[in-house]
Amino acid sequence: MGEGVRITGNTLLPARREAVTLVTEDGLRLVGELALPEGREPVATLVMLHPLPTHGGMMDSHLLRKAAWRLPALAGAAVLRFNTRGTASAAGRSEGSFDNARGERLDVAAALAFVADRGLPDVWLVGWSFGTDLALMHGCDPRVVGAILISPPLRWSTPEHLVRWADKRVVCLVPEHDSHLPPTEARRRFGADLPTADVIDFPGAKHLFVGQSDEVLDAIVSAALPEVPTPLPRTWSGPCEKRQAITTTS
């Protein structure tokens, strides 16, 4: 597409992309996509857990989609995103129905089993909103290096869930104007039960991080792939595509 193309919300950078199906222990088939770097092996793996599906969250929610469309090329990451049970996106609808973070335990387990079966390295959970509760509640697994929590509401997570993460890296990206859990309250809640968590403020941001995707992706890469320089490139000089995303910002 020419020299120095600006990377925008609709920019699809090169990757090896594969539609995948995750199968849960209770027999559900979940719709997903695995994106791998082209021409090299990934150096880390990001398992994306989407926002609340009853409020529009899905595997195409904007931060997750942009991570999958950019980070294999810009950071050498493998990115797995999928629809939890009962959730639909342009890729299709996963079987089952929303279960208020209970049955979703098996969805997280299926994702971790999938990346383990593929032999993917250094697995990080990247949750956004509802996805952060799924990470904290169901993702503290020996195969997981750490968790990156975007706009964590701590709605379903309990102190018992948080203390399990004391031996793993946990990075919390907290918007200044988050109506669910603003930075001061986030520091209090995490400080009480997981004092090792790194709470990072995002001045001016709200829960959905609209307009601040670049900074969020930089923070994800800084946590999970610290050897990759940030800020990430904002332009791309190689081949790429422009795609119209069918999604919400939820």
Buried (B, 14 or more C-beta within 10 A) or exposed (E): EEEEBEBEBEBBBBBEBEEBBBBBEEEBBBBBBBBBBEEEEBBBBBBBBBBBBEEBBBBBBBBBBBBBBBBBBBBBBBBBBBBBBBBBBEBBBBBBEBBEBEBBBBBBBBBBBBBEEBEBEBBBBBBBBBBBBBBBBBBBBEBBBBBBBBBBBBBBBEEEBBEBBEEBBBBBBBBEEBEBBBBEEBBEBBEEBBEEBBBBBBEEBBBBBEEBBBBBBBBBBBBBBEEBEBEBBEEBEEEBEEEEBEBBBB
